[in-house]
Amino acid sequence: MTRVPIREFFFILVCAAASCADTTLVDKQLDYRVYLPDNWVREVYSDSQHNFVDTTYFYPGLLSLRRYTIDTAMYKTAADWTQAYFLAYKLSVQYSVDPSGVVLYSNNDTTVKQGSLQAAEAYSIFFSTDTAVGSWSEYIRFTACGQYGYELYAIGDTADMAKNIGVYAALLQGIVLAAGDPILSPRMFRRNAIAIEKTLYPLICDALGRRIRTATLRAGAAGLYLRKNNAPALLVR
């Protein structure tokens, strides 16, 4: 067996730890900055979509950023794109059949911001006729800057989303999109997570949109999303 020199061993150990440490990630491909807590990493899903996951699976939900090129012939302003995609999303959820969906919360007024950019957001729950799949929830935001529109979402099992919506939403809301806004600090991130959790928790409802208690759900309920190594992850849509 080949022995690794002690100095090289510690160098490898430090590099491995740094990859999962609390950090601010700057991405030039999709032009954004994001604060990632300890053990969170970025996964490049495609040239227009990046995912963010907790490598420990303590937070099993999937967070994602998708970028679209705005058709300027159809949308005169970035705000037009934001509102159009937001309304299209709401309609797609409300009129979906299998899975059936319910929009539990939505907001597109001027108070919703992604940094300094106008945004719109919604929280939905989905139900499948396949009992092995069960239900899952999604928190989503739309915003636009320059020639690009962005879709930011967190998706996961209904119980997980109800428990951790504050963390997921704070991470997404803290993403800076080429606008020069200050990056979210760890202290601000924690405050935002608590505030969001108080606002949205508990958003768990049945197929008719009636709110139900978290205690009635199985802690290990199924979700329609898989990542490599059989860990929870992406719902392709």
Buried (B, 14 or more C-beta within 10 A) or exposed (E): EEEEEEEEEEEEEEEEEEEBEEBBBEBEEBBBBBBBBEBBBBBEBEEEBBBBBBEEEEBBBBBBBBBBEBEEEEBEEBBBBBBBBBBEBBEEBEEBEEBBBBBBEBEBEEEBEBBEBBBBBBBBBBBBEEEEBBBBBBBBBBBBBEEBBBBBBBBBBBBBBBBBBBBBBBBBBBBBBBBEBEBBEEEBBBEBBEEBBEEBBBBBBEEEEEEEEEEEBEEEBBBBBBBEEEBBBBBEE
